[in-house]
Amino acid sequence: MKNKTEIEAAVLRRLLKHLDDNKSVQNIDLMNLAGFCRNCLSKWYMAEAEKQGVNIDYDEAREYVYGEPYDDWKVKYQPKATAEQLAAFDAKFDSKK
């Protein structure tokens, strides 16, 4: 397919914008529903950069995904997970061990 890489890049940028526009969607909710979150995207970004010979550390990758340093984003937008969220996470991921 012509322009496949450009299309894929545009889709990633659109996904990141969508997540940025919907900061109320918490990482734990993403994990519980879809099995991945913003931190997963950061790790995938870092791993793919490494495959291309580009050295990006985890903090740099998270800043790319979150649009700002993770610690700043976390203070502004990430409330403490509820007991229900944690229970759903444990039920989903403890069973995979």
N, C-alpha and C positions, 0 to 999 in steps of 0.2 A: 504494500500500500504506500502510495506517495505521501510524504509528509507525516508518516506515522509518529516519529519522534516528537515533532512539533505539536501534533494533536495530543499525544500523551502528556507532554509538558504542560499544555494548556489545561488539560483535565486536572492535573495535580494542582496547578495554580487556582483553578476554580474550586476544588475541594478545600484547599487551605483557606480561601476567602470565605467559603461557606462556613467552615468551622470558626473562623474569626468573627463572622457576622452572628454566630450563634454560640457565644461564649457560655451561655447558661447550660449548654449541653456539656455535662461533666465527663471527664475521662472514664470514671468508673461506670457511668451509664453506657458509654461507647463500648467499653470492654464487656459489660454484661450483655449487651445486645448484639454486638458485631464481632467481638473477640479481638478488637484492636482499638487503639486510642491515639491521641496526638503523640505520646511518647513512643509508641510503636512506629509511627510515621517517621519520627526523628531518628530512631535506630535504623530503619530501612534506608533513609536518606544517607546516613553516615556510612552504612555498609556499601551502598551503591557507589558513593563517592570514592571509597577505598578501592573498589574494583576498578575504578577509572584512574587510579593513581593520585587521587586528591585526598589530602589529609585534612579531615574535618573532625573535631572532637565533638563529644555528645552535647556539650553546652552550646556550641555553634550550631549544631543541627537542630537542637530544640529552639534556639532563637529564630532560625529560619522558619520552622513550623509554627511557632507561637506568635511570631511577629514582634517579639520583644524578649528580653531575658526571662527564662522560665520562672525564676524566683519572684520577679515582679508580677508576671501574669498570675502566678499562684496566689499571691497576696490579694490581688484585685478581684479575681474571678472564681477561685476554687474554695468553696466552703468545705467544711469537714464532712466526710462521707457519713451517711446515715447508717444506722444498724441494718436497715433493710437492704441498702445498697451493698454493704459489706457481706451480708448473708448470701445475697444473690451471687456475688463475686466468688465467695468461698464455695458455694454449691456448684458453680460452673467450672471453676478451675481446680479445686481440690479433687474432683472426681476424675480429672485427667492425669493424675499422678500415677 
